Amino acid sequence: MERLNIFVDETGEFGFRIGASELYGVSFTFHEQNDNITPELNKLNDRLNKIGYTNMIHMADLIMKRNDYSKIPINSRRI
């Protein structure tokens, strides 16, 4: 392995107040920098297309059901 890329991101609320999000997300992405991740990105885009979403992904908005995600039900947002 020449170089491992690692990306970590979190979003959401802890749910301690009224109206808090039902979801909290932590994502980890690991990949060898020289490996092509296009197939995985295509799978992600296909899943987003299935729920009718074609814009940029903003995890905070997805978790909080705001803006472009406001009409997507929680079961679809969990995919």
Secondary structure as UniProt FT lines:
FT   STRAND          4..12
FT   TURN            18..19
FT   STRAND          24..32
FT   TURN            33..34
FT   HELIX           38..50
FT   TURN            51..52
FT   HELIX           59..64
FT   HELIX           67..69
FT   TURN            70..71
FT   HELIX           74..77
//
